[in-house]
Amino acid sequence: MKDNKNNIHPVFDKILNRPDKEKLLKQHSRVIWLTGLSGSGKTTIGRHIEMELNKRGYLTQVLDGDNIRTGINSNLGFSETDRHENIRRIAEVSKLFMNCGIICINSFISPTREMRHMAMKIIGKENFIEVYINAPLEVCESRDVKGLYQKARRGEIKNFTGIDAPFEPPLNPDIELKTDELTVEESAKKALDYILPIIIYKST
Ligand code: ADP
């Protein structure tokens, strides 16, 4: 057969794009990016937000250390370069979910402004909801959910955020949740009050 452009049949017109998928799912997708110290409550609040969204019929995907560090990023450590690559891949994966119409909830320390800025650039400013899970270091350390602070204090873990690696608080987060003042439910409600009006489906 002669190779001319009439023989090329792109299928892209048959593939659903993001607005089509958002319509299918009756929701607007975003990436909800929770940042904060270890033990500040990112995982707990992220899961709570997911549960509340699921109850209302929204489709979500949580990304956190449990499903990222053990899988796609299992070859990465905690050096500056690896932390950067960790966040870059997470942002790219989130973007795939978002383009599929799914609301992606990410719980990662993501300690520097530069890292979060990179994530925001990959995902797009208009799609990125930055949530600062804020608890003083002493509170996070006293919770010490995984015993990591004790290990870091003993020098068994190096480059531990808050101990011997910096955490740069967001300067202008979309939402700030002070988890030493709010209960998990109160934090989730405050987040949902901001998120729900954005993701509720509006046909155009
Ligand atoms: P991170 O994901 O930021 O490391 P986690 O959610 O794993 O933090 O751990 C936070 C711990 O603090 C959990 O054990 C949680 O039950 C506890 N916690 C106590 N009070 C609060 C609160 N008000 N908000 C969030 N977490 C809280």
Boltz pocket constraint, residues with backbone or C-beta under 6 A from the ligand:
constraints:
  - pocket:
      binder: B
      contacts: [[A, 36], [A, 37], [A, 38], [A, 39], [A, 40], [A, 41], [A, 42], [A, 43], [A, 44], [A, 45], [A, 107], [A, 133], [A, 143], [A, 145], [A, 178], [A, 179], [A, 180], [A, 181], [A, 182], [A, 183], [A, 184], [A, 187]]
      max_distance: 6.0
